[in-house]
Amino acid sequence: MNTELPRDITAAEIESYHREGVVLLKGMFDGDWITLLRQGLQVNTEHPTHRARTWSRDAAGRTMFWDSQAWQNIKEYQQFIFDSPAAAVAGKLLKATEINFFFDAVFVRSPGTQFTTPWHQDEPYWSIEGYDTCTIWMPLVPVKKKNALAYVPGSHLNPQIFDQYNFGELNPDGKAAVDQVDFSGIAEQSIPDIDADPERYGVISWDMQPGDCVAFNSRILHGGSGQLDADTGLSVFTSKWLGDDARIKFRACGMDPDHSAIMTQHGLKPGDRPGTALYPRIWQRSAD
Ligand SMILES: O=C(O)CCC(=O)C(=O)O
């Protein structure tokens, strides 16, 4: 397993990440990491956390499964978080002095699932605020550009508050709604109909192989994925990372995933730098 980056992250990639809010990095994780994460995902789907939800189940039984913060009980995820180069990817891209782990989230679509993720940003939902936040999105199977998560380049710099989607209401199995959000009281604008004119918004996505990842700023508009061919599934492992300016924030409009209760249990309060065993510091810039 490669514990170090297979190559340096280039200045052009860092510049692109900050300009576009997203960058594709090919071949960052070797096959052993993918095997390990697939094993972890198997455990995760057999033993979901209380946060898990089925976002979609269609008439043919095709599903989209989501879970998050499962890492505390899944040793394979822990090994990836602590020992893989993921934290270094985030640290280099964010030009950080230190990187804490925030949480994991998995998105598992069974073959042929059509469900597409609604366009949204991430940071407005989180119990964290900051520009220095980053998701590493990595498919554990090959994915075509047309089925991969898509992004609106530059949208991470838009200061307006969007009326974000309430993912808490997605659950066809009738599980009690959790982590509800309602941005309607604070929103300054609706999320535009990006799918109606993707070219106008410069929407980008990529063909990807296991081992490739996309790193994106949690303020970027992203969505899509899905619309899979009948014989093709899509399993994605994501890890969320926090850089220098990230601070805890509890939001009156709701949070998803809502970490406010566990943060409080760990003695963390709004304005604090995330830390403790809940959000371990994984990476520090060396003196060089
Ligand atoms: O993979 C997907 O469909 C959604 C991913 C996503 O929204 C995220 O990682 O924030």
The ligand as an SDF file (V2000), in Angstrom:
LIG
                    3D

 10  9  0  0  0  0  0  0  0  0999 V2000
  -21.3780   10.5240   -5.2780 O   0  0  0  0  0  0  0  0  0  0  0  0
  -22.4430   11.1250   -5.1910 C   0  0  0  0  0  0  0  0  0  0  0  0
  -23.4440   10.8380   -5.8640 O   0  0  0  0  0  0  0  0  0  0  0  0
  -22.5850   12.2850   -4.2550 C   0  0  0  0  0  0  0  0  0  0  0  0
  -21.2900   12.7200   -3.6130 C   0  0  0  0  0  0  0  0  0  0  0  0
  -21.4110   13.9750   -2.8310 C   0  0  0  0  0  0  0  0  0  0  0  0
  -22.3480   14.7180   -2.9460 O   0  0  0  0  0  0  0  0  0  0  0  0
  -20.3400   14.3390   -1.9000 C   0  0  0  0  0  0  0  0  0  0  0  0
  -19.3560   13.5860   -1.7530 O   0  0  0  0  0  0  0  0  0  0  0  0
  -20.4450   15.4120   -1.2930 O   0  0  0  0  0  0  0  0  0  0  0  0
  1  2  2  0
  2  3  1  0
  2  4  1  0
  4  5  1  0
  5  6  1  0
  6  7  2  0
  6  8  1  0
  8  9  2  0
  8 10  1  0
M  END
$$$$
